[in-house]
Amino acid sequence: MKKITIAIDGHSSTGKSTLAKHLAKTLDYIYVDSGAMYRAVTLFAIENHFIDENNFDKDALISNIESVTIEIKNEGTFPTVLFLNNKEVSSKIRGMEVSNLVSKVAALPEVRKCLVREQRRMGEQKGIVMDGRDIGTVVFPKAELKIFMTASAQIRAQRRYDELIAKGETVVFDEVYENITSRDQKDSTRADSPLTQANDARVLDNTNLTQSQQYTIVMDWIKALID
Ligand code: CDP
């Protein structure tokens, strides 16, 4: 069976990673959560005091970016198990502190260049599902299947809020809502690799779809491409 590249982009908290992981498992493909990589670099910047809510020493981050090592281990678990400079940070990168700063870090061309190089290396052999913001437009512009995921902001915030509460975090709904809408705004308007729908992407609005309904739709697209 032909191996293809599947690029999933879209708004924050649309369930891209959950879908991507499910598809990769079924197809026995590699799964890469590119957002986790941007989150890891953001945590690195926070821990080294290069960024906080008021200041951002971009030059310091840029001159240290090559010393960052990110290792992703997909052991059938979700969220992705990720090591930043050999330290396991899978849970830490999902917290609100990282969420509130990641879009500033992700807007830096030097950070993007470094991570995109790594992402392309991971996809050299095809047989990969990668999700993010610029996968179909920049990382793999020739991907055989490009999906652009969206849903209403209210639904997305509710899903993310439920997820954080289930993990035991103390959060308020309005803060989560504000975070996802302001990230979408920043991600869509930045100069380098903004979040935008590729011309040949298929739109998947899952506001009123269950995970199983959406999986069936996408698997039908995939079957038509690989059979
Ligand atoms: O899980 P969620 O949809 O909330 O976000 P994520 O996929 O973990 O991505 C976190 C942030 O990383 C995004 O808001 C973007 O600022 C950035 N990102 C990016 O710029 N390019 C990517 N390919 C993936 C993520």
Residues whose N, C-alpha, C, O or C-beta is under 5 A from the ligand:
A	BS01	CDP	H11 S12 S13 T14 S34 G35 A36 Y38 V102 S103 A106 D131 G132 R133 D134 R183 D187
